[in-house]
Amino acid sequence: MLKSILSSADCAACRFCCSFRRKSLWETPLFDTVTKEKLEKKFPKARFKKAGTESFTVSLEHLYKTDDSEEEATCPFLSESGCVLSPDEKPFDCSIWPLRVCKKDGKFSVMLENTCPAINRQPIQNVENLLNSGLGKKIISYAQKNQDIVKDYQSDFTIFDSF
């Protein structure tokens, strides 16, 4: 969804969004029940855990080697050549990262995760233009129907709330 402002080459080289620090497990993507069951058959070693009312996320706890909150574990669906999930298996969270949905003052808003190296090289106006071109409404509409993807408001993130 962000290919108009993010280079596929930049994303493939970085893969920051596909690794998770212990302290950042809130960032792990969510899967619906049907997709989770499909992936369990296709990838028998993948582990999932309940996350929200109707969603699941990958369980990464077994991949950490220490108790360090800064230690990172890589998504089990990431290979040397990139994500192994098909477009219909890929979580919505992954398709919109580094954007997230939050509720601020009772209203759905889109947050820009500030740790993505590639997006940080973009003028903020490019992100705002993309959101105003229809992506913002699409993200909010999805979040209204799938509220498990709504994250806690983060005051240090850039917030967009008018589309």
N, C-alpha and C positions, 0 to 999 in steps of 0.2 A: 504494500500500500504506500510505502514511502520511497519507492524506487525513483520517483521523479526528482527527489532531492538527495537521496543517498545512493552512492555507487555500490553496485553488487560486489565489486572488487574490494572496496574498503571494508565492507561488512564481512566478506569471506576471509580477509586477512586478519581481521580483529577478533571476531567471535566472542567479544566481551559479554554480549547479551546471553551467551549460552553457557556461562559458568556462574556459580552462585556461592557467595560467601555464606557461612553459617548465619551471620547476622542479617543477611539479606534474603532469607528463604521466602519472605513475603513476595518476592519477585518471581518465584517459580510459576510457570504457566499452568493454566487450568484446562482440564479435559472434561468433556461431558461423558456420561456413562457409556454410551454407544461407542465412542472413539476409544475410551479406555479399554473396553472389552475387546475391541478389534486389535488394539496394540498389544494387549496381553497375549493374544494368540500369535501375532506376527513376531513379537519380541518376548519370548518366554522369560527372559532374565530381567525384564523391566519391572520395577516395583512402583506401586502407586499407593497413595493414602488419601483419605477423605479430606477435602478442603472446601468448606462451605456446605450449603444445603444440598446442592445437586451436582457438585463438581469434585474432581480428583486432581491431584498433582503428582508429579514424580517424587518418589522418596529418594532422597540423596544421603540420608544420614549414614548409611553403610559405606559410602564412598569417602568420607572424611577420615583422615589418619590421626588427627590430633583433636584437642578440644579448643584450639585457637579459633576465635570468632572471625578472624580474617582469612582463614584457610578456604580455598575454593574447591568446588567439585563441579565437574563438567556434566552437562545434560547427557543422559544416556543415549539420546537420539542424535548426537553429534558425532560424525566420523571425520576422518582426515579430509574427505572431499566435501564436507558440509553437512547440513541437516538431512537425515535419511527419511524424514516424514514426507509423505505426499501432500500436495496442497489441501486436500480434504481432511487430512489427519492433523495438520499443523494447527495449534491453538491460536485463537484470536489474539491472545496476549502477545504471542510471538510475531504475528503479522503486523501489529501496530507499534511494537517496541522501537524507540524509547518513549513512546507515549503511553500513558496510563489514564484510567478514569478514577476520579475521586468525587466525593460529595463535599462541597464547601457551602456552608450556610444553607443546607438543605437542597442545594441545586447541584446537578451533575456538572462536572467540569473535566477538562482534559488537562493532565499534568504532563510536562516534558521532563523526563528523567534526565538529570544533569550529568550523568556519568558516561554517556555514549560519546566516545572520541570523535566519531564521524559527524554526528549532529552538531557537536560543539564548534566545528569548522564552518558551519552554515550560518548565514545571517538569520536571526530569529524571525525576520520578516518572511523568509522562505517557508518556515514551519507554519506561521500564521496564515499565509496565503493558501497553503495546502489544506489546512483545516477549514478555511473559509470556502474552499472550492467544493465542499461536500463531504470531505472525510470526517470533519468534526461531528456533523449530524449523524453520519453512519456509525461512528464510535459510540456516541451517546445513545442512539437507538438500540444498539446491541447491548449496551450496559443496562438499559432499562429493562430489557428482557432477560438478561443474564447477570443478575446483581452480584453474584459471587466474584466477578472480575473487578468490582469496585474496590479500590485500595484506600487506605487511610490517607487523608489529606497530609501533604508534606509541605511545610511552609518554605522550605529551601528550593522547591521545584518551581519552574515557571508554569503559571496557571493560565489556561485559555478557557473562557466561558461564554463567549458570544460568537455564534456562527450564523 
